[in-house]
Amino acid sequence: GLYTSPHLKNFTERIRINGKEIPKQKVASFIEKHKDFLERQKLSFFVMTVGLAFDYFASEKVDIAIVEVGLGGRLDSTNILMPVLSVITNIGLDHTAFLRETLPEIAFEKAGIIKNKIPVIIGEEQAAIKNVFETKAAAEKATIYFAADTAHAFKTDLLGHYQKKNLSTAVAAIKGLQ
């Protein structure tokens, strides 16, 4: 399973199994079945979408799911999962209205996905916040890996300097799963 956010063209591209988007009928039936509950709880669009994804993955009995966290981590609705591996890509000054204002404060929120004894990959090593992740990982007894430590000269057709960092992060995650 794959859950990502946001979508580019169609809502259904957020939720996939083996590369196939969730059927529109599955979306409609989920909303129809849970409409009263969703309205009563006044859930956000993101939380409802996460619920839909988890329901779909459970009903289809996926073996493994890659789930992208929303804005933060610590208080994110996806944080109810117990992963086999966590990945934190890079930390920037985006979403400061929700995640606080400094890189260490934002890193603290993102570090909220680090779980007890679950390995974590940090995609981009940033001196200003490295200790935030190391401290949280130590408290959780989680093994921490920095993707830069496993960097290789992989080639990609993807454009943008950040894609090399993304590729290193993906390779580190694969190694972490092994």
Protein Blocks (a to p, Z undefined) as FASTA:
>chain_A
ZZddddfkbmklmpcgehiacdfklmmmmmmmmmmmmmmnopafklmmmmmmmmmmmmno
pabdcddddfklmmpmklmpccfbdcdfbdcfehklmnojbfklmmmmmmmmpcghiacd
dfbacfklmmmmmmmmmmnopacddfklmgccdddfbecjklmmmmmmmmmmmmmmZZ
